Amino acid sequence: MSTKSPSMVMLSRDFKHIARNPTSVFNAVLMPVVMLFMFVYLLGDAFSVGVDYVDYATPGMLLLAVCYGLGATATAVNNDMTKGIINRFKVMDVPRGAVLNGKVVASVLTNLVAIAAVIGVAFALGFSPSASLADWLGVIGLVVLLGVALGWLTVALGMAAKSVETAGLAAVPLIMLPFFSSAIVPADKMGPGVRHFAEYQPFTPIIETLRGLLNGAPSSSDAIQAVAWCVAIALVGYFWASSTFTKRA
């Protein structure tokens, strides 16, 4: 008999599924790297941001690295729901939390692989952060918190979708949202309508906090907003996912 906790068993199951479909991880890692290379190496000279563009763009690419893996998470969750796997787990008396936790943790670990790849390519392109050890720990902590928050929201979206196709599409707004933030260019360089949206949407303070930490000069105001947004998103996703699990399973 296995001595693993139910959460570890579910996490192990999710990893086996990822291993059988490495394309999802490849896409989650490759796309942020391609975006970083494109914006820095091909288009970087077109942007005037007051610092080396690779230093400006890397924090935004870290957030993109978190977002690009969300589609695969949403479709995996929906696949379990629509094929009746979740109901089998309920018959086996597997706790609800174990099923959902496994999806979120697998999503976060995939994010960390993508983030490591982005940072490695950024250094190859000339990235030169001024962050101290404490700042780097802050970056890691915020990235993990963001990954958990978006993981729960994506699990909820995947469970609420009626099909695998719509589940994948449900994650598209989260993937597109960073492009309407300060990830690529400062918000004050955008047109009036887009600028106001960029200034007040949740990803901008998260990116600015990452940027400040990597530059060794984090803003407490941005950090408070970033953490508050992450916690709010996590709570919405958690309660939505839990409620949908109870109704549909």
C-alpha positions in Angstrom: 0.0 0.0 0.0 1.3 3.5 -0.9 2.3 5.7 2.0 2.1 8.9 -0.1 -0.5 11.5 0.8 -3.4 11.9 -1.6 -2.0 15.3 -2.7 1.3 13.7 -3.6 -0.4 10.9 -5.5 -2.4 13.4 -7.5 0.8 15.4 -8.2 2.6 12.3 -9.3 -0.3 11.5 -11.7 -0.2 15.0 -13.1 3.6 14.8 -13.7 3.1 11.5 -15.5 0.5 13.1 -17.8 3.0 16.0 -18.5 5.7 13.5 -19.3 3.4 11.8 -21.8 2.7 15.2 -23.4 5.9 17.2 -23.3 4.6 19.5 -26.0 2.7 21.5 -23.4 5.8 22.1 -21.3 7.8 22.8 -24.5 5.3 25.5 -25.5 5.2 27.0 -22.0 9.0 27.3 -22.0 9.6 28.1 -25.6 7.2 30.9 -26.2 8.4 33.2 -23.4 12.0 32.6 -24.6 11.0 33.4 -28.2 9.2 36.6 -27.0 12.2 37.7 -25.0 14.6 37.1 -27.9 12.3 38.9 -30.3 11.7 42.0 -28.2 15.2 42.3 -26.9 17.4 41.2 -29.9 15.2 42.2 -32.8 13.1 45.1 -31.5 14.9 46.4 -28.5 16.5 49.4 -30.2 13.1 50.6 -31.1 12.1 51.2 -27.5 13.4 54.1 -25.4 12.9 53.1 -21.7 15.9 54.8 -20.1 17.8 51.6 -19.4 19.1 48.7 -21.4 16.0 47.1 -22.9 16.9 43.6 -21.7 16.9 44.9 -18.1 13.5 46.5 -18.7 11.9 43.6 -20.5 13.0 40.6 -18.5 10.6 41.2 -15.5 7.7 41.3 -18.0 8.9 38.1 -19.7 9.0 36.4 -16.3 5.2 37.1 -15.9 4.7 35.9 -19.5 6.5 32.7 -18.6 3.9 32.1 -15.9 1.0 32.9 -18.2 2.0 30.8 -21.2 1.6 27.5 -19.3 -2.0 28.2 -18.2 -3.8 26.9 -21.3 -2.4 23.4 -20.8 -3.5 23.5 -17.2 -7.0 24.5 -18.1 -7.4 21.8 -20.7 -6.0 19.1 -18.4 -8.5 20.0 -15.7 -11.4 20.1 -18.1 -10.3 16.8 -19.6 -10.6 15.2 -16.2 -14.0 16.7 -15.6 -15.5 15.8 -19.0 -14.2 12.2 -19.0 -15.5 11.4 -15.6 -12.1 10.9 -13.9 -13.0 13.2 -11.1 -16.1 11.1 -10.3 -13.9 8.0 -10.1 -11.7 9.8 -7.6 -14.8 10.6 -5.5 -15.8 7.0 -5.5 -12.3 6.2 -4.3 -12.7 8.7 -1.5 -9.9 10.9 -2.8 -10.2 14.3 -1.1 -11.2 17.2 -3.2 -8.3 19.3 -2.1 -5.8 16.6 -3.2 -7.2 16.6 -6.8 -7.1 20.4 -7.1 -3.8 20.9 -5.2 -2.1 18.5 -7.6 -3.1 20.6 -10.6 -2.0 23.9 -9.0 1.4 22.6 -7.8 2.1 20.9 -11.2 1.3 24.3 -12.9 3.6 26.2 -10.5 6.5 23.8 -11.1 6.1 24.0 -14.8 6.2 27.8 -14.4 9.5 27.6 -12.5 11.1 25.6 -15.4 9.9 28.3 -17.9 11.2 31.1 -15.6 14.6 29.5 -15.3 14.8 29.3 -19.1 13.9 32.9 -19.5 16.4 34.1 -16.9 19.1 32.0 -18.6 18.4 33.5 -22.0 18.2 37.0 -20.5 21.7 36.7 -19.1 22.9 35.5 -22.5 21.4 38.7 -24.0 23.2 40.9 -21.5 20.8 41.1 -18.5 22.6 42.7 -15.6 20.4 42.9 -12.5 21.4 44.8 -9.4 19.4 42.5 -7.1 20.8 41.3 -3.8 20.1 37.8 -2.4 17.1 39.2 -0.5 15.8 40.8 -3.7 16.2 37.5 -5.6 14.3 35.7 -2.8 11.6 38.3 -3.2 11.4 37.7 -6.9 11.1 34.0 -6.4 8.5 34.4 -3.7 6.4 36.8 -5.8 6.6 34.5 -8.9 5.5 31.5 -6.8 2.6 33.5 -5.3 1.6 34.6 -8.8 1.9 31.1 -10.1 -0.4 29.8 -7.3 -2.9 32.6 -7.8 -3.1 32.1 -11.6 -3.0 28.3 -11.1 -6.2 28.4 -9.0 -7.9 30.7 -11.4 -7.0 28.6 -14.3 -8.2 25.4 -12.6 -11.5 27.2 -11.9 -11.7 28.2 -15.6 -11.0 24.7 -16.7 -13.6 23.2 -14.5 -16.2 25.7 -15.5 -15.7 25.3 -19.3 -18.0 22.9 -21.1 -15.4 21.4 -23.3 -11.6 21.0 -23.7 -11.6 23.5 -26.6 -13.4 26.2 -24.6 -11.1 25.5 -21.6 -8.1 26.3 -23.7 -9.7 29.5 -25.0 -10.7 30.6 -21.5 -7.0 31.0 -20.6 -6.3 33.3 -23.6 -7.2 36.6 -21.8 -4.7 35.8 -19.1 -2.0 35.2 -21.7 -2.9 38.4 -23.6 -3.2 40.7 -20.5 0.6 41.2 -20.0 0.8 42.8 -23.4 -1.6 45.5 -22.1 0.6 46.2 -19.1 4.1 47.7 -18.5 5.7 44.5 -19.6 6.9 45.7 -23.1 6.9 49.5 -22.7 6.1 51.9 -19.9 2.4 52.6 -19.4 3.0 56.4 -19.8 4.2 55.8 -23.4 0.8 54.3 -24.4 -2.3 56.0 -25.8 -4.8 57.5 -23.4 -7.3 54.6 -23.2 -4.7 51.8 -23.1 -2.5 53.8 -20.7 -5.2 54.0 -18.1 -6.0 50.3 -18.5 -2.4 49.4 -18.2 -1.9 51.5 -15.1 -4.8 49.9 -13.2 -4.8 46.3 -14.3 -3.4 43.7 -11.9 -0.3 42.6 -13.9 1.4 46.1 -14.0 2.1 46.4 -10.2 3.4 42.8 -10.2 5.7 43.5 -13.1 6.9 46.8 -11.5 7.6 45.0 -8.3 9.7 42.3 -10.1 11.4 45.1 -12.0 12.2 47.0 -8.8 13.5 43.9 -7.0 15.8 43.0 -9.9 17.1 46.6 -10.0 17.7 46.5 -6.3 15.2 49.3 -5.6 11.7 47.8 -5.0 8.7 50.1 -4.4 6.7 49.3 -1.3 3.6 50.7 -2.9 3.9 48.4 -6.0 4.8 45.5 -3.7 1.7 45.9 -1.6 -0.5 46.1 -4.7 1.2 43.1 -6.2 0.7 40.9 -3.2 -2.9 42.1 -2.7 -3.8 41.3 -6.4 -2.2 37.8 -6.1 -4.0 37.0 -2.9 -7.3 38.3 -4.3 -6.9 36.3 -7.5 -5.9 33.2 -5.5 -9.0 33.4 -3.3 -11.4 34.0 -6.2 -9.9 31.0 -8.0 -9.8 28.7 -5.0 -13.5 29.3 -4.0 -14.7 29.2 -7.6 -12.8 26.0 -8.3 -14.0 24.4 -5.0 -17.6 25.4 -5.7 -17.5 24.2 -9.3 -15.9 20.9 -8.2 -18.8 20.3 -5.7 -21.5 21.1 -8.3 -20.0 19.2 -11.3 -18.3 16.2 -9.7 
